[in-house]
């Protein structure tokens, strides 16, 4: 890579640099882009062990509801039935 238009990058970034710093910046950008080119050419086959919930049994648990009995909860709840809060259904 060469001849990177640093001025347009600086303008888009709302930055200003001296001419000396622009040359340093240009060299740094070229190094980054060269390395990105290396990374883009890496061919790696995905490791099947990282595909986990797709090929494994679904891990689940049984949730057991627990009653929350406390007099202040009952007093402050708008509607309390059968040991729990009663809320209206939301339909879309």
C-alpha positions as CSV (number, residue, x, y, z in Angstrom):
1,X,0.0,0.0,0.0
2,X,1.2,3.5,-0.7
3,X,0.0,7.0,-1.4
4,X,-2.7,7.0,1.3
5,X,-4.6,10.2,1.2
6,X,-4.1,11.2,4.8
7,X,-5.7,14.6,4.4
8,X,-9.1,13.2,3.6
9,X,-8.8,10.8,6.6
10,X,-7.9,13.7,8.9
11,X,-10.7,15.8,7.5
12,X,-13.3,13.0,8.1
13,X,-11.8,12.6,11.6
14,X,-11.9,16.3,12.3
15,X,-8.2,16.2,13.2
16,X,-5.2,18.3,12.2
17,X,-1.6,17.2,12.1
18,X,1.7,18.8,11.1
19,X,3.4,17.6,7.9
20,X,5.9,15.6,9.9
21,X,3.1,13.9,11.9
22,X,1.1,13.2,8.7
23,X,4.0,11.2,7.3
24,X,4.2,9.2,10.6
25,X,0.4,8.7,10.4
26,X,0.6,7.5,6.8
27,X,3.3,4.9,7.8
28,X,1.1,3.7,10.7
29,X,-2.0,3.4,8.5
30,X,0.0,1.4,5.9
31,X,1.2,-1.0,8.7
32,X,-2.4,-1.5,9.9
33,X,-3.8,-2.1,6.5
34,X,-1.0,-4.5,5.6
35,X,-1.8,-6.5,8.8
36,X,-5.5,-6.4,8.0
37,X,-4.6,-7.9,4.6
38,X,-2.7,-10.7,6.4
39,X,-5.7,-11.3,8.6
40,X,-8.2,-11.3,5.7
41,X,-6.2,-14.1,4.0
42,X,-6.2,-16.5,7.0
43,X,-8.2,-19.6,6.2
44,X,-9.4,-21.2,9.4
45,X,-12.0,-24.0,9.7
46,X,-14.4,-23.3,12.6
47,X,-13.8,-25.5,15.7
48,X,-16.9,-27.6,16.2
49,X,-16.6,-27.4,20.0
50,X,-17.5,-23.7,19.7
51,X,-20.8,-24.4,18.0
52,X,-22.4,-25.4,21.3
53,X,-26.0,-25.2,21.5
54,X,-26.5,-26.2,17.9
55,X,-25.2,-29.8,18.2
56,X,-25.6,-30.4,21.9
57,X,-28.7,-31.4,23.9
58,X,-30.5,-28.4,25.3
59,X,-29.5,-27.8,28.9
60,X,-32.4,-26.9,31.0
61,X,-33.7,-26.9,34.5
62,X,-37.0,-27.3,36.2
63,X,-38.0,-24.1,37.8
64,X,-40.0,-24.6,40.9
65,X,-42.2,-21.6,41.8
66,X,-41.7,-20.4,45.4
67,X,-44.3,-18.6,47.3
68,X,-43.4,-15.2,48.6
69,X,-45.5,-14.7,51.7
70,X,-45.0,-11.4,53.5
71,X,-47.7,-9.1,54.8
72,X,-46.2,-5.9,53.3
73,X,-46.1,-7.5,49.9
74,X,-49.8,-8.3,50.1
75,X,-50.6,-4.8,51.3
76,X,-48.6,-3.0,48.6
77,X,-49.5,-5.3,45.7
78,X,-52.3,-4.0,43.4
79,X,-53.6,-7.5,43.1
80,X,-52.3,-10.6,45.0
81,X,-53.8,-14.1,44.4
82,X,-52.7,-17.6,45.2
83,X,-49.3,-16.5,46.7
84,X,-48.3,-14.3,43.7
85,X,-48.9,-11.1,41.9
86,X,-51.7,-10.9,39.4
87,X,-51.0,-8.8,36.3
88,X,-53.1,-8.2,33.2
89,X,-52.3,-10.0,30.0
90,X,-50.5,-8.0,27.4
91,X,-51.6,-9.0,23.9
92,X,-49.9,-7.7,20.7
